[in-house]
Amino acid sequence: LIVGIKNKAANLVARVAIRAWCHYVNKKWLGGILTNWPTTKMRLHKFRDLRTKQKMGGLNCLLKRDATMLKRQLSNLQTYLGGIKYMTRLPNIVIIVDQQEEYTT
């Protein structure tokens, strides 16, 4: 798992992780991704189910309000869990990129 959430490192982390076939987090780190694994696993299943429904056209036959709500939820899940969508167990190693604090002057 490669983690890099700073603006400068986010795009680079995503590109490198995809080339290396690794999982990555390049947006906000959600608390409990690793320590509360059962909940994260449940959210990943929900994310995969919503993506499957969208690809199969299942969201089109819902009411407009329900479809919009599910699309918004899918968008949020894609933003935060997109890099770990195929993770099935806890990672053996976590690499944190650019962990020094930023000082704003």
Secondary structure per residue as TSV (DSSP state, phi and psi in degrees):
chain	resnum	aa	ss	phi	psi
A	1	L	-	360.0	124.0
A	2	I	E	-107.5	128.1
A	3	V	E	-118.7	125.0
A	4	G	-	-154.6	99.2
A	5	I	-	-106.0	-1.4
A	6	K	S	-71.7	151.4
A	7	N	H	-58.7	-38.6
A	8	K	H	-69.0	-32.9
A	9	A	H	-98.0	-13.2
A	10	A	H	-60.9	-51.0
A	11	N	H	-67.9	-39.0
A	12	L	H	-64.3	-41.2
A	13	V	H	-61.0	-43.6
A	14	A	H	-62.8	-46.7
A	15	R	H	-63.4	-45.9
A	16	V	H	-65.8	-41.5
A	17	A	H	-65.8	-38.7
A	18	I	H	-66.3	-41.8
A	19	R	H	-65.5	-32.9
A	20	A	T	-91.6	3.2
A	21	W	T	57.0	44.9
A	22	C	-	-112.5	160.8
A	23	H	-	-82.2	153.0
A	24	Y	E	-149.8	157.6
A	25	V	E	-128.7	117.4
A	26	N	-	-124.9	6.3
A	27	K	S	-115.2	-154.0
A	28	K	-	-60.4	134.6
A	29	W	-	-79.8	116.8
A	30	L	-	-81.9	128.4
A	31	G	T	-60.8	134.1
A	32	G	T	88.8	10.2
A	33	I	T	-58.4	-41.6
A	34	L	T	-98.4	-37.3
A	35	T	T	-79.2	-26.5
A	36	N	T	-114.8	61.5
A	37	W	H	-60.7	-39.0
A	38	P	H	-58.9	-39.1
A	39	T	H	-69.1	-42.2
A	40	T	H	-62.3	-41.5
A	41	K	H	-62.1	-40.3
A	42	M	H	-64.5	-41.2
A	43	R	H	-66.7	-36.7
A	44	L	H	-65.8	-39.0
A	45	H	H	-63.6	-42.3
A	46	K	H	-61.2	-42.7
A	47	F	H	-62.0	-46.4
A	48	R	H	-65.0	-38.6
A	49	D	H	-64.4	-43.2
A	50	L	H	-64.2	-40.5
A	51	R	H	-63.4	-41.2
A	52	T	H	-64.0	-43.7
A	53	K	H	-60.6	-42.0
A	54	Q	H	-66.2	-42.0
A	55	K	H	-67.4	-34.6
A	56	M	H	-82.9	-7.3
A	57	G	T	86.4	16.3
A	58	G	T	-71.2	-22.3
A	59	L	T	-78.5	-19.3
A	60	N	T	-73.4	-24.7
A	61	C	T	-91.8	1.5
A	62	L	S	-86.2	169.1
A	63	L	-	-63.0	152.7
A	64	K	H	-58.6	-42.0
A	65	R	H	-64.7	-45.2
A	66	D	H	-65.9	-41.2
A	67	A	H	-64.7	-40.7
A	68	T	H	-64.7	-40.9
A	69	M	H	-64.7	-43.0
A	70	L	H	-68.7	-36.0
A	71	K	H	-66.3	-38.3
A	72	R	H	-66.2	-41.9
A	73	Q	H	-64.0	-40.9
A	74	L	H	-63.0	-40.0
A	75	S	H	-63.2	-43.4
A	76	N	H	-64.7	-42.7
A	77	L	H	-64.7	-38.2
A	78	Q	H	-63.3	-39.7
A	79	T	H	-64.3	-46.3
A	80	Y	H	-95.1	-28.0
A	81	L	H	-116.6	8.1
A	82	G	G	-60.6	-34.0
A	83	G	G	-80.6	-15.3
A	84	I	G	-118.2	21.1
A	85	K	T	-63.2	-24.6
A	86	Y	T	-104.9	11.7
A	87	M	-	-74.9	125.8
A	88	T	-	-107.7	-14.5
A	89	R	S	-150.5	172.0
A	90	L	-	-64.3	143.6
A	91	P	-	-73.5	153.3
A	92	N	S	-77.0	-29.9
A	93	I	-	-142.1	144.9
A	94	V	-	-123.8	125.4
A	95	I	E	-108.3	122.4
A	96	I	E	-106.6	123.3
A	97	V	-	-102.0	134.3
A	98	D	-	57.4	61.9
A	99	Q	-	-90.8	-0.6
A	100	Q	S	-71.5	150.2
A	101	E	-	-72.2	147.5
A	102	E	-	-93.6	135.5
A	103	Y	-	-108.2	126.6
A	104	T	-	-100.5	126.2
A	105	T	-	-116.4	360.0
